[in-house]
């Protein structure tokens, strides 16, 4: 399990390791299948969720990954409790 940080802006240094840079390296380290969750973005930050589920998928596959499984956040579907 790895923790990475998303949402850096411009050239300013941000919390590391960066998500995109990590995804570029993982296939070279033998990681070909990846499950991704974003527990810190369970309620808002829809732009970041889109970056992770779409742009990160492309980054990982372009780097040689074979399977990228984005696990949706907690509020992804309507409540079904009665």
N, CA, C and O atoms as a Maestro MAE file, in Angstrom:
{
 s_m_m2io_version
 :::
 2.0.0
}

f_m_ct {
 s_m_title
 :::
 protein
 m_atom[328] {
  # First column is atom index #
  i_m_mmod_type
  r_m_x_coord
  r_m_y_coord
  r_m_z_coord
  i_m_residue_number
  s_m_chain_name
  s_m_pdb_residue_name
  s_m_pdb_atom_name
  i_m_atomic_number
  :::
  1 25 0.849 -1.162 0.000 1 A "UNK " " N  " 7
  2 3 0.000 0.000 0.000 1 A "UNK " " CA " 6
  3 2 0.901 1.234 0.000 1 A "UNK " " C  " 6
  4 15 1.909 1.290 0.706 1 A "UNK " " O  " 8
  5 25 0.512 2.219 -0.810 2 A "UNK " " N  " 7
  6 3 1.232 3.497 -0.884 2 A "UNK " " CA " 6
  7 2 0.234 4.631 -0.708 2 A "UNK " " C  " 6
  8 15 -0.927 4.517 -1.102 2 A "UNK " " O  " 8
  9 25 0.688 5.709 -0.124 3 A "UNK " " N  " 7
  10 3 -0.082 6.938 -0.034 3 A "UNK " " CA " 6
  11 2 0.631 7.982 -0.884 3 A "UNK " " C  " 6
  12 15 1.837 8.191 -0.750 3 A "UNK " " O  " 8
  13 25 -0.134 8.639 -1.766 4 A "UNK " " N  " 7
  14 3 0.420 9.709 -2.589 4 A "UNK " " CA " 6
  15 2 -0.460 10.938 -2.451 4 A "UNK " " C  " 6
  16 15 -1.535 10.881 -1.854 4 A "UNK " " O  " 8
  17 25 0.004 12.047 -3.006 5 A "UNK " " N  " 7
  18 3 -0.713 13.307 -2.844 5 A "UNK " " CA " 6
  19 2 -1.034 13.920 -4.201 5 A "UNK " " C  " 6
  20 15 -0.177 14.010 -5.081 5 A "UNK " " O  " 8
  21 25 -2.276 14.333 -4.348 6 A "UNK " " N  " 7
  22 3 -2.832 14.896 -5.570 6 A "UNK " " CA " 6
  23 2 -3.011 16.402 -5.383 6 A "UNK " " C  " 6
  24 15 -2.871 16.919 -4.274 6 A "UNK " " O  " 8
  25 25 -3.314 17.086 -6.454 7 A "UNK " " N  " 7
  26 3 -3.753 18.480 -6.428 7 A "UNK " " CA " 6
  27 2 -2.642 19.503 -6.255 7 A "UNK " " C  " 6
  28 15 -2.888 20.588 -5.729 7 A "UNK " " O  " 8
  29 25 -1.441 19.190 -6.680 8 A "UNK " " N  " 7
  30 3 -0.437 20.256 -6.652 8 A "UNK " " CA " 6
  31 2 -0.796 21.251 -7.747 8 A "UNK " " C  " 6
  32 15 -1.445 20.898 -8.731 8 A "UNK " " O  " 8
  33 25 -0.373 22.484 -7.568 9 A "UNK " " N  " 7
  34 3 -0.781 23.550 -8.469 9 A "UNK " " CA " 6
  35 2 0.453 24.295 -8.947 9 A "UNK " " C  " 6
  36 15 1.210 24.839 -8.143 9 A "UNK " " O  " 8
  37 25 0.650 24.318 -10.248 10 A "UNK " " N  " 7
  38 3 1.780 25.054 -10.806 10 A "UNK " " CA " 6
  39 2 3.112 24.448 -10.437 10 A "UNK " " C  " 6
  40 15 3.242 23.231 -10.299 10 A "UNK " " O  " 8
  41 25 4.107 25.314 -10.280 11 A "UNK " " N  " 7
  42 3 5.470 24.854 -10.004 11 A "UNK " " CA " 6
  43 2 5.786 24.751 -8.517 11 A "UNK " " C  " 6
  44 15 6.841 24.241 -8.139 11 A "UNK " " O  " 8
  45 25 4.893 25.225 -7.690 12 A "UNK " " N  " 7
  46 3 5.147 25.184 -6.255 12 A "UNK " " CA " 6
  47 2 5.252 23.740 -5.769 12 A "UNK " " C  " 6
  48 15 4.483 22.875 -6.189 12 A "UNK " " O  " 8
  49 25 6.209 23.493 -4.882 13 A "UNK " " N  " 7
  50 3 6.354 22.165 -4.314 13 A "UNK " " CA " 6
  51 2 5.136 21.855 -3.452 13 A "UNK " " C  " 6
  52 15 4.593 22.739 -2.789 13 A "UNK " " O  " 8
  53 25 4.713 20.597 -3.465 14 A "UNK " " N  " 7
  54 3 3.533 20.158 -2.736 14 A "UNK " " CA " 6
  55 2 3.918 18.950 -1.903 14 A "UNK " " C  " 6
  56 15 5.060 18.494 -1.952 14 A "UNK " " O  " 8
  57 25 2.975 18.436 -1.144 15 A "UNK " " N  " 7
  58 3 3.223 17.217 -0.379 15 A "UNK " " CA " 6
  59 2 3.631 16.105 -1.327 15 A "UNK " " C  " 6
  60 15 3.085 15.993 -2.424 15 A "UNK " " O  " 8
  61 25 4.573 15.293 -0.920 16 A "UNK " " N  " 7
  62 3 5.069 14.221 -1.775 16 A "UNK " " CA " 6
  63 2 4.969 12.891 -1.053 16 A "UNK " " C  " 6
  64 15 4.924 12.863 0.177 16 A "UNK " " O  " 8
  65 25 4.933 11.797 -1.783 17 A "UNK " " N  " 7
  66 3 5.179 11.645 -3.213 17 A "UNK " " CA " 6
  67 2 3.961 12.048 -4.034 17 A "UNK " " C  " 6
  68 15 2.820 11.882 -3.603 17 A "UNK " " O  " 8
  69 25 4.225 12.581 -5.228 18 A "UNK " " N  " 7
  70 3 3.153 12.999 -6.122 18 A "UNK " " CA " 6
  71 2 2.480 11.770 -6.737 18 A "UNK " " C  " 6
  72 15 3.146 10.785 -7.056 18 A "UNK " " O  " 8
  73 25 1.182 11.836 -6.896 19 A "UNK " " N  " 7
  74 3 0.433 10.725 -7.463 19 A "UNK " " CA " 6
  75 2 0.885 10.405 -8.883 19 A "UNK " " C  " 6
  76 15 1.173 9.247 -9.189 19 A "UNK " " O  " 8
  77 25 0.952 11.403 -9.750 20 A "UNK " " N  " 7
  78 3 1.282 11.128 -11.153 20 A "UNK " " CA " 6
  79 2 2.677 10.547 -11.309 20 A "UNK " " C  " 6
  80 15 2.876 9.618 -12.092 20 A "UNK " " O  " 8
  81 25 3.645 11.082 -10.575 21 A "UNK " " N  " 7
  82 3 5.019 10.575 -10.676 21 A "UNK " " CA " 6
  83 2 5.108 9.143 -10.153 21 A "UNK " " C  " 6
  84 15 5.854 8.329 -10.698 21 A "UNK " " O  " 8
  85 25 4.360 8.835 -9.111 22 A "UNK " " N  " 7
  86 3 4.337 7.471 -8.575 22 A "UNK " " CA " 6
  87 2 3.731 6.511 -9.586 22 A "UNK " " C  " 6
  88 15 4.249 5.414 -9.794 22 A "UNK " " O  " 8
  89 25 2.622 6.926 -10.221 23 A "UNK " " N  " 7
  90 3 1.967 6.065 -11.210 23 A "UNK " " CA " 6
  91 2 2.854 5.807 -12.420 23 A "UNK " " C  " 6
  92 15 2.765 4.745 -13.037 23 A "UNK " " O  " 8
  93 25 3.695 6.753 -12.762 24 A "UNK " " N  " 7
  94 3 4.620 6.570 -13.886 24 A "UNK " " CA " 6
  95 2 5.703 5.537 -13.554 24 A "UNK " " C  " 6
  96 15 6.192 4.845 -14.447 24 A "UNK " " O  " 8
  97 25 6.079 5.431 -12.273 25 A "UNK " " N  " 7
  98 3 7.162 4.530 -11.868 25 A "UNK " " CA " 6
  99 2 6.693 3.108 -11.553 25 A "UNK " " C  " 6
  100 15 7.451 2.158 -11.750 25 A "UNK " " O  " 8
  101 25 5.467 2.944 -11.070 26 A "UNK " " N  " 7
  102 3 5.018 1.644 -10.580 26 A "UNK " " CA " 6
  103 2 5.157 0.500 -11.589 26 A "UNK " " C  " 6
  104 15 5.647 -0.564 -11.213 26 A "UNK " " O  " 8
  105 25 4.750 0.669 -12.853 27 A "UNK " " N  " 7
  106 3 4.898 -0.457 -13.788 27 A "UNK " " CA " 6
  107 2 6.353 -0.904 -13.937 27 A "UNK " " C  " 6
  108 15 6.609 -2.096 -14.104 27 A "UNK " " O  " 8
  109 25 7.293 0.007 -13.882 28 A "UNK " " N  " 7
  110 3 8.705 -0.333 -13.957 28 A "UNK " " CA " 6
  111 2 9.200 -1.087 -12.732 28 A "UNK " " C  " 6
  112 15 10.243 -1.739 -12.774 28 A "UNK " " O  " 8
  113 25 8.448 -0.993 -11.639 29 A "UNK " " N  " 7
  114 3 8.775 -1.704 -10.399 29 A "UNK " " CA " 6
  115 2 8.022 -3.023 -10.310 29 A "UNK " " C  " 6
  116 15 8.061 -3.699 -9.282 29 A "UNK " " O  " 8
  117 25 7.328 -3.390 -11.404 30 A "UNK " " N  " 7
  118 3 6.615 -4.665 -11.443 30 A "UNK " " CA " 6
  119 2 5.149 -4.604 -11.060 30 A "UNK " " C  " 6
  120 15 4.470 -5.631 -11.058 30 A "UNK " " O  " 8
  121 25 4.643 -3.413 -10.732 31 A "UNK " " N  " 7
  122 3 3.226 -3.276 -10.378 31 A "UNK " " CA " 6
  123 2 2.445 -3.060 -11.674 31 A "UNK " " C  " 6
  124 15 2.552 -2.005 -12.299 31 A "UNK " " O  " 8
  125 25 1.666 -4.055 -12.072 32 A "UNK " " N  " 7
  126 3 0.921 -3.986 -13.327 32 A "UNK " " CA " 6
  127 2 -0.579 -3.805 -13.098 32 A "UNK " " C  " 6
  128 15 -1.301 -3.370 -13.995 32 A "UNK " " O  " 8
  129 25 -1.042 -4.142 -11.894 33 A "UNK " " N  " 7
  130 3 -2.465 -4.026 -11.549 33 A "UNK " " CA " 6
  131 2 -2.569 -3.148 -10.307 33 A "UNK " " C  " 6
  132 15 -1.792 -3.296 -9.364 33 A "UNK " " O  " 8
  133 25 -3.533 -2.234 -10.317 34 A "UNK " " N  " 7
  134 3 -3.601 -1.255 -9.239 34 A "UNK " " CA " 6
  135 2 -5.043 -0.973 -8.848 34 A "UNK " " C  " 6
  136 15 -5.894 -0.751 -9.709 34 A "UNK " " O  " 8
  137 25 -5.314 -0.983 -7.556 35 A "UNK " " N  " 7
  138 3 -6.587 -0.530 -7.004 35 A "UNK " " CA " 6
  139 2 -6.332 0.816 -6.337 35 A "UNK " " C  " 6
  140 15 -5.379 0.958 -5.571 35 A "UNK " " O  " 8
  141 25 -7.181 1.807 -6.621 36 A "UNK " " N  " 7
  142 3 -6.982 3.166 -6.124 36 A "UNK " " CA " 6
  143 2 -8.216 3.629 -5.364 36 A "UNK " " C  " 6
  144 15 -9.341 3.497 -5.845 36 A "UNK " " O  " 8
  145 25 -7.994 4.171 -4.177 37 A "UNK " " N  " 7
  146 3 -9.074 4.786 -3.401 37 A "UNK " " CA " 6
  147 2 -8.655 6.205 -3.044 37 A "UNK " " C  " 6
  148 15 -7.467 6.527 -3.028 37 A "UNK " " O  " 8
  149 25 -9.631 7.043 -2.762 38 A "UNK " " N  " 7
  150 3 -9.371 8.439 -2.389 38 A "UNK " " CA " 6
  151 2 -10.182 8.790 -1.153 38 A "UNK " " C  " 6
  152 15 -11.147 9.548 -1.248 38 A "UNK " " O  " 8
  153 25 -9.815 8.262 -0.010 39 A "UNK " " N  " 7
  154 3 -10.630 8.490 1.187 39 A "UNK " " CA " 6
  155 2 -10.706 9.946 1.626 39 A "UNK " " C  " 6
  156 15 -11.670 10.330 2.287 39 A "UNK " " O  " 8
  157 25 -9.734 10.753 1.285 40 A "UNK " " N  " 7
  158 3 -9.763 12.158 1.693 40 A "UNK " " CA " 6
  159 2 -10.731 12.972 0.848 40 A "UNK " " C  " 6
  160 15 -11.053 14.105 1.205 40 A "UNK " " O  " 8
  161 25 -11.194 12.425 -0.251 41 A "UNK " " N  " 7
  162 3 -12.102 13.136 -1.146 41 A "UNK " " CA " 6
  163 2 -13.460 12.447 -1.191 41 A "UNK " " C  " 6
  164 15 -14.009 12.229 -2.271 41 A "UNK " " O  " 8
  165 25 -13.996 12.109 -0.050 42 A "UNK " " N  " 7
  166 3 -15.248 11.344 -0.025 42 A "UNK " " CA " 6
  167 2 -16.483 12.215 -0.193 42 A "UNK " " C  " 6
  168 15 -17.559 11.688 -0.477 42 A "UNK " " O  " 8
  169 25 -16.369 13.513 -0.031 43 A "UNK " " N  " 7
  170 3 -17.558 14.359 -0.085 43 A "UNK " " CA " 6
  171 2 -17.469 15.430 -1.158 43 A "UNK " " C  " 6
  172 15 -18.487 15.771 -1.760 43 A "UNK " " O  " 8
  173 25 -16.304 15.963 -1.412 44 A "UNK " " N  " 7
  174 3 -16.208 17.066 -2.354 44 A "UNK " " CA " 6
  175 2 -14.996 16.865 -3.262 44 A "UNK " " C  " 6
  176 15 -14.543 15.735 -3.448 44 A "UNK " " O  " 8
  177 25 -14.480 17.930 -3.816 45 A "UNK " " N  " 7
  178 3 -13.316 17.903 -4.701 45 A "UNK " " CA " 6
  179 2 -13.579 17.046 -5.935 45 A "UNK " " C  " 6
  180 15 -12.770 16.184 -6.278 45 A "UNK " " O  " 8
  181 25 -14.694 17.279 -6.594 46 A "UNK " " N  " 7
  182 3 -15.058 16.469 -7.756 46 A "UNK " " CA " 6
  183 2 -14.031 16.555 -8.876 46 A "UNK " " C  " 6
  184 15 -13.819 15.584 -9.603 46 A "UNK " " O  " 8
  185 25 -13.398 17.702 -9.017 47 A "UNK " " N  " 7
  186 3 -12.366 17.839 -10.044 47 A "UNK " " CA " 6
  187 2 -11.206 16.885 -9.763 47 A "UNK " " C  " 6
  188 15 -10.686 16.244 -10.677 47 A "UNK " " O  " 8
  189 25 -10.809 16.796 -8.507 48 A "UNK " " N  " 7
  190 3 -9.720 15.897 -8.139 48 A "UNK " " CA " 6
  191 2 -10.123 14.445 -8.334 48 A "UNK " " C  " 6
  192 15 -9.318 13.634 -8.792 48 A "UNK " " O  " 8
  193 25 -11.348 14.113 -7.995 49 A "UNK " " N  " 7
  194 3 -11.826 12.743 -8.217 49 A "UNK " " CA " 6
  195 2 -11.781 12.383 -9.700 49 A "UNK " " C  " 6
  196 15 -11.430 11.258 -10.053 49 A "UNK " " O  " 8
  197 25 -12.130 13.316 -10.557 50 A "UNK " " N  " 7
  198 3 -12.062 13.078 -12.001 50 A "UNK " " CA " 6
  199 2 -10.612 12.910 -12.441 50 A "UNK " " C  " 6
  200 15 -10.313 12.038 -13.256 50 A "UNK " " O  " 8
  201 25 -9.713 13.731 -11.913 51 A "UNK " " N  " 7
  202 3 -8.294 13.594 -12.247 51 A "UNK " " CA " 6
  203 2 -7.801 12.193 -11.899 51 A "UNK " " C  " 6
  204 15 -7.092 11.565 -12.686 51 A "UNK " " O  " 8
  205 25 -8.176 11.708 -10.723 52 A "UNK " " N  " 7
  206 3 -7.700 10.408 -10.273 52 A "UNK " " CA " 6
  207 2 -8.326 9.278 -11.088 52 A "UNK " " C  " 6
  208 15 -7.620 8.361 -11.509 52 A "UNK " " O  " 8
  209 25 -9.621 9.330 -11.313 53 A "UNK " " N  " 7
  210 3 -10.285 8.230 -12.009 53 A "UNK " " CA " 6
  211 2 -10.025 8.204 -13.505 53 A "UNK " " C  " 6
  212 15 -10.139 7.142 -14.117 53 A "UNK " " O  " 8
  213 25 -9.681 9.330 -14.118 54 A "UNK " " N  " 7
  214 3 -9.479 9.366 -15.566 54 A "UNK " " CA " 6
  215 2 -8.026 9.642 -15.958 54 A "UNK " " C  " 6
  216 15 -7.424 8.858 -16.693 54 A "UNK " " O  " 8
  217 25 -7.466 10.736 -15.479 55 A "UNK " " N  " 7
  218 3 -6.091 11.086 -15.862 55 A "UNK " " CA " 6
  219 2 -5.073 10.107 -15.280 55 A "UNK " " C  " 6
  220 15 -4.106 9.741 -15.948 55 A "UNK " " O  " 8
  221 25 -5.290 9.692 -14.049 56 A "UNK " " N  " 7
  222 3 -4.357 8.742 -13.439 56 A "UNK " " CA " 6
  223 2 -4.440 7.376 -14.108 56 A "UNK " " C  " 6
  224 15 -3.427 6.690 -14.244 56 A "UNK " " O  " 8
  225 25 -5.614 6.985 -14.518 57 A "UNK " " N  " 7
  226 3 -5.782 5.753 -15.289 57 A "UNK " " CA " 6
  227 2 -4.904 5.806 -16.532 57 A "UNK " " C  " 6
  228 15 -4.150 4.871 -16.803 57 A "UNK " " O  " 8
  229 25 -5.000 6.880 -17.277 58 A "UNK " " N  " 7
  230 3 -4.220 7.045 -18.507 58 A "UNK " " CA " 6
  231 2 -2.715 7.053 -18.220 58 A "UNK " " C  " 6
  232 15 -1.941 6.425 -18.943 58 A "UNK " " O  " 8
  233 25 -2.304 7.755 -17.177 59 A "UNK " " N  " 7
  234 3 -0.891 7.826 -16.813 59 A "UNK " " CA " 6
  235 2 -0.342 6.434 -16.509 59 A "UNK " " C  " 6
  236 15 0.725 6.062 -16.997 59 A "UNK " " O  " 8
  237 25 -1.074 5.669 -15.702 60 A "UNK " " N  " 7
  238 3 -0.629 4.333 -15.308 60 A "UNK " " CA " 6
  239 2 -0.568 3.390 -16.507 60 A "UNK " " C  " 6
  240 15 0.417 2.671 -16.675 60 A "UNK " " O  " 8
  241 25 -1.595 3.384 -17.331 61 A "UNK " " N  " 7
  242 3 -1.618 2.492 -18.494 61 A "UNK " " CA " 6
  243 2 -0.550 2.884 -19.513 61 A "UNK " " C  " 6
  244 15 0.089 2.009 -20.098 61 A "UNK " " O  " 8
  245 25 -0.349 4.173 -19.733 62 A "UNK " " N  " 7
  246 3 0.694 4.633 -20.662 62 A "UNK " " CA " 6
  247 2 2.095 4.244 -20.187 62 A "UNK " " C  " 6
  248 15 3.002 4.068 -21.001 62 A "UNK " " O  " 8
  249 25 2.271 4.112 -18.879 63 A "UNK " " N  " 7
  250 3 3.568 3.749 -18.322 63 A "UNK " " CA " 6
  251 2 3.807 2.235 -18.335 63 A "UNK " " C  " 6
  252 15 4.882 1.771 -17.954 63 A "UNK " " O  " 8
  253 25 2.808 1.473 -18.773 64 A "UNK " " N  " 7
  254 3 2.968 0.023 -18.852 64 A "UNK " " CA " 6
  255 2 2.098 -0.771 -17.907 64 A "UNK " " C  " 6
  256 15 2.191 -1.998 -17.861 64 A "UNK " " O  " 8
  257 25 1.251 -0.091 -17.150 65 A "UNK " " N  " 7
  258 3 0.315 -0.800 -16.286 65 A "UNK " " CA " 6
  259 2 -0.727 -1.538 -17.127 65 A "UNK " " C  " 6
  260 15 -0.980 -1.171 -18.274 65 A "UNK " " O  " 8
  261 25 -1.318 -2.561 -16.558 66 A "UNK " " N  " 7
  262 3 -2.293 -3.373 -17.298 66 A "UNK " " CA " 6
  263 2 -3.726 -3.207 -16.803 66 A "UNK " " C  " 6
  264 15 -4.669 -3.325 -17.586 66 A "UNK " " O  " 8
  265 25 -3.898 -2.934 -15.512 67 A "UNK " " N  " 7
  266 3 -5.252 -2.796 -14.963 67 A "UNK " " CA " 6
  267 2 -5.251 -1.727 -13.873 67 A "UNK " " C  " 6
  268 15 -4.406 -1.741 -12.979 67 A "UNK " " O  " 8
  269 25 -6.196 -0.811 -13.957 68 A "UNK " " N  " 7
  270 3 -6.339 0.287 -12.999 68 A "UNK " " CA " 6
  271 2 -7.784 0.269 -12.538 68 A "UNK " " C  " 6
  272 15 -8.690 0.517 -13.333 68 A "UNK " " O  " 8
  273 25 -8.008 -0.018 -11.273 69 A "UNK " " N  " 7
  274 3 -9.352 -0.106 -10.726 69 A "UNK " " CA " 6
  275 2 -9.575 1.039 -9.745 69 A "UNK " " C  " 6
  276 15 -9.054 1.019 -8.630 69 A "UNK " " O  " 8
  277 25 -10.352 2.037 -10.164 70 A "UNK " " N  " 7
  278 3 -10.684 3.154 -9.277 70 A "UNK " " CA " 6
  279 2 -11.884 2.748 -8.437 70 A "UNK " " C  " 6
  280 15 -12.944 2.431 -8.977 70 A "UNK " " O  " 8
  281 25 -11.727 2.757 -7.134 71 A "UNK " " N  " 7
  282 3 -12.805 2.400 -6.214 71 A "UNK " " CA " 6
  283 2 -13.500 3.701 -5.812 71 A "UNK " " C  " 6
  284 15 -12.879 4.551 -5.174 71 A "UNK " " O  " 8
  285 25 -14.778 3.873 -6.172 72 A "UNK " " N  " 7
  286 3 -15.486 5.137 -5.938 72 A "UNK " " CA " 6
  287 2 -15.542 5.534 -4.462 72 A "UNK " " C  " 6
  288 15 -15.452 4.702 -3.559 72 A "UNK " " O  " 8
  289 25 -15.694 6.831 -4.264 73 A "UNK " " N  " 7
  290 3 -15.772 7.355 -2.905 73 A "UNK " " CA " 6
  291 2 -17.084 6.973 -2.245 73 A "UNK " " C  " 6
  292 15 -17.975 6.412 -2.882 73 A "UNK " " O  " 8
  293 25 -17.191 7.278 -0.978 74 A "UNK " " N  " 7
  294 3 -18.334 6.849 -0.185 74 A "UNK " " CA " 6
  295 2 -19.666 7.404 -0.658 74 A "UNK " " C  " 6
  296 15 -20.686 6.732 -0.506 74 A "UNK " " O  " 8
  297 25 -19.696 8.590 -1.219 75 A "UNK " " N  " 7
  298 3 -20.965 9.189 -1.620 75 A "UNK " " CA " 6
  299 2 -21.226 9.012 -3.122 75 A "UNK " " C  " 6
  300 15 -21.866 9.860 -3.744 75 A "UNK " " O  " 8
  301 25 -20.737 7.930 -3.692 76 A "UNK " " N  " 7
  302 3 -20.827 7.706 -5.121 76 A "UNK " " CA " 6
  303 2 -22.225 7.320 -5.599 76 A "UNK " " C  " 6
  304 15 -22.543 7.519 -6.771 76 A "UNK " " O  " 8
  305 25 -23.060 6.777 -4.727 77 A "UNK " " N  " 7
  306 3 -24.380 6.330 -5.134 77 A "UNK " " CA " 6
  307 2 -25.417 6.735 -4.075 77 A "UNK " " C  " 6
  308 15 -25.070 7.038 -2.933 77 A "UNK " " O  " 8
  309 25 -26.678 6.734 -4.471 78 A "UNK " " N  " 7
  310 3 -27.721 7.148 -3.526 78 A "UNK " " CA " 6
  311 2 -27.777 6.211 -2.302 78 A "UNK " " C  " 6
  312 15 -27.453 5.026 -2.384 78 A "UNK " " O  " 8
  313 25 -28.188 6.776 -1.201 79 A "UNK " " N  " 7
  314 3 -28.353 5.995 0.013 79 A "UNK " " CA " 6
  315 2 -29.473 4.980 -0.177 79 A "UNK " " C  " 6
  316 15 -30.535 5.316 -0.701 79 A "UNK " " O  " 8
  317 25 -29.241 3.742 0.246 80 A "UNK " " N  " 7
  318 3 -30.264 2.706 0.103 80 A "UNK " " CA " 6
  319 2 -30.764 2.202 1.451 80 A "UNK " " C  " 6
  320 15 -31.505 1.220 1.518 80 A "UNK " " O  " 8
  321 25 -30.354 2.884 2.537 81 A "UNK " " N  " 7
  322 3 -30.808 2.472 3.863 81 A "UNK " " CA " 6
  323 2 -32.283 2.813 4.031 81 A "UNK " " C  " 6
  324 15 -32.760 3.817 3.502 81 A "UNK " " O  " 8
  325 25 -32.986 1.990 4.754 82 A "UNK " " N  " 7
  326 3 -34.414 2.256 5.014 82 A "UNK " " CA " 6
  327 2 -34.667 2.356 6.472 82 A "UNK " " C  " 6
  328 15 -35.805 2.576 6.887 82 A "UNK " " O  " 8
  :::
 }
 m_bond[327] {
  # First column is bond index #
  i_m_from
  i_m_to
  i_m_order
  :::
  1 1 2 1
  2 2 3 1
  3 3 4 2
  4 3 5 1
  5 5 6 1
  6 6 7 1
  7 7 8 2
  8 7 9 1
  9 9 10 1
  10 10 11 1
  11 11 12 2
  12 11 13 1
  13 13 14 1
  14 14 15 1
  15 15 16 2
  16 15 17 1
  17 17 18 1
  18 18 19 1
  19 19 20 2
  20 19 21 1
  21 21 22 1
  22 22 23 1
  23 23 24 2
  24 23 25 1
  25 25 26 1
  26 26 27 1
  27 27 28 2
  28 27 29 1
  29 29 30 1
  30 30 31 1
  31 31 32 2
  32 31 33 1
  33 33 34 1
  34 34 35 1
  35 35 36 2
  36 35 37 1
  37 37 38 1
  38 38 39 1
  39 39 40 2
  40 39 41 1
  41 41 42 1
  42 42 43 1
  43 43 44 2
  44 43 45 1
  45 45 46 1
  46 46 47 1
  47 47 48 2
  48 47 49 1
  49 49 50 1
  50 50 51 1
  51 51 52 2
  52 51 53 1
  53 53 54 1
  54 54 55 1
  55 55 56 2
  56 55 57 1
  57 57 58 1
  58 58 59 1
  59 59 60 2
  60 59 61 1
  61 61 62 1
  62 62 63 1
  63 63 64 2
  64 63 65 1
  65 65 66 1
  66 66 67 1
  67 67 68 2
  68 67 69 1
  69 69 70 1
  70 70 71 1
  71 71 72 2
  72 71 73 1
  73 73 74 1
  74 74 75 1
  75 75 76 2
  76 75 77 1
  77 77 78 1
  78 78 79 1
  79 79 80 2
  80 79 81 1
  81 81 82 1
  82 82 83 1
  83 83 84 2
  84 83 85 1
  85 85 86 1
  86 86 87 1
  87 87 88 2
  88 87 89 1
  89 89 90 1
  90 90 91 1
  91 91 92 2
  92 91 93 1
  93 93 94 1
  94 94 95 1
  95 95 96 2
  96 95 97 1
  97 97 98 1
  98 98 99 1
  99 99 100 2
  100 99 101 1
  101 101 102 1
  102 102 103 1
  103 103 104 2
  104 103 105 1
  105 105 106 1
  106 106 107 1
  107 107 108 2
  108 107 109 1
  109 109 110 1
  110 110 111 1
  111 111 112 2
  112 111 113 1
  113 113 114 1
  114 114 115 1
  115 115 116 2
  116 115 117 1
  117 117 118 1
  118 118 119 1
  119 119 120 2
  120 119 121 1
  121 121 122 1
  122 122 123 1
  123 123 124 2
  124 123 125 1
  125 125 126 1
  126 126 127 1
  127 127 128 2
  128 127 129 1
  129 129 130 1
  130 130 131 1
  131 131 132 2
  132 131 133 1
  133 133 134 1
  134 134 135 1
  135 135 136 2
  136 135 137 1
  137 137 138 1
  138 138 139 1
  139 139 140 2
  140 139 141 1
  141 141 142 1
  142 142 143 1
  143 143 144 2
  144 143 145 1
  145 145 146 1
  146 146 147 1
  147 147 148 2
  148 147 149 1
  149 149 150 1
  150 150 151 1
  151 151 152 2
  152 151 153 1
  153 153 154 1
  154 154 155 1
  155 155 156 2
  156 155 157 1
  157 157 158 1
  158 158 159 1
  159 159 160 2
  160 159 161 1
  161 161 162 1
  162 162 163 1
  163 163 164 2
  164 163 165 1
  165 165 166 1
  166 166 167 1
  167 167 168 2
  168 167 169 1
  169 169 170 1
  170 170 171 1
  171 171 172 2
  172 171 173 1
  173 173 174 1
  174 174 175 1
  175 175 176 2
  176 175 177 1
  177 177 178 1
  178 178 179 1
  179 179 180 2
  180 179 181 1
  181 181 182 1
  182 182 183 1
  183 183 184 2
  184 183 185 1
  185 185 186 1
  186 186 187 1
  187 187 188 2
  188 187 189 1
  189 189 190 1
  190 190 191 1
  191 191 192 2
  192 191 193 1
  193 193 194 1
  194 194 195 1
  195 195 196 2
  196 195 197 1
  197 197 198 1
  198 198 199 1
  199 199 200 2
  200 199 201 1
  201 201 202 1
  202 202 203 1
  203 203 204 2
  204 203 205 1
  205 205 206 1
  206 206 207 1
  207 207 208 2
  208 207 209 1
  209 209 210 1
  210 210 211 1
  211 211 212 2
  212 211 213 1
  213 213 214 1
  214 214 215 1
  215 215 216 2
  216 215 217 1
  217 217 218 1
  218 218 219 1
  219 219 220 2
  220 219 221 1
  221 221 222 1
  222 222 223 1
  223 223 224 2
  224 223 225 1
  225 225 226 1
  226 226 227 1
  227 227 228 2
  228 227 229 1
  229 229 230 1
  230 230 231 1
  231 231 232 2
  232 231 233 1
  233 233 234 1
  234 234 235 1
  235 235 236 2
  236 235 237 1
  237 237 238 1
  238 238 239 1
  239 239 240 2
  240 239 241 1
  241 241 242 1
  242 242 243 1
  243 243 244 2
  244 243 245 1
  245 245 246 1
  246 246 247 1
  247 247 248 2
  248 247 249 1
  249 249 250 1
  250 250 251 1
  251 251 252 2
  252 251 253 1
  253 253 254 1
  254 254 255 1
  255 255 256 2
  256 255 257 1
  257 257 258 1
  258 258 259 1
  259 259 260 2
  260 259 261 1
  261 261 262 1
  262 262 263 1
  263 263 264 2
  264 263 265 1
  265 265 266 1
  266 266 267 1
  267 267 268 2
  268 267 269 1
  269 269 270 1
  270 270 271 1
  271 271 272 2
  272 271 273 1
  273 273 274 1
  274 274 275 1
  275 275 276 2
  276 275 277 1
  277 277 278 1
  278 278 279 1
  279 279 280 2
  280 279 281 1
  281 281 282 1
  282 282 283 1
  283 283 284 2
  284 283 285 1
  285 285 286 1
  286 286 287 1
  287 287 288 2
  288 287 289 1
  289 289 290 1
  290 290 291 1
  291 291 292 2
  292 291 293 1
  293 293 294 1
  294 294 295 1
  295 295 296 2
  296 295 297 1
  297 297 298 1
  298 298 299 1
  299 299 300 2
  300 299 301 1
  301 301 302 1
  302 302 303 1
  303 303 304 2
  304 303 305 1
  305 305 306 1
  306 306 307 1
  307 307 308 2
  308 307 309 1
  309 309 310 1
  310 310 311 1
  311 311 312 2
  312 311 313 1
  313 313 314 1
  314 314 315 1
  315 315 316 2
  316 315 317 1
  317 317 318 1
  318 318 319 1
  319 319 320 2
  320 319 321 1
  321 321 322 1
  322 322 323 1
  323 323 324 2
  324 323 325 1
  325 325 326 1
  326 326 327 1
  327 327 328 2
  :::
 }
}
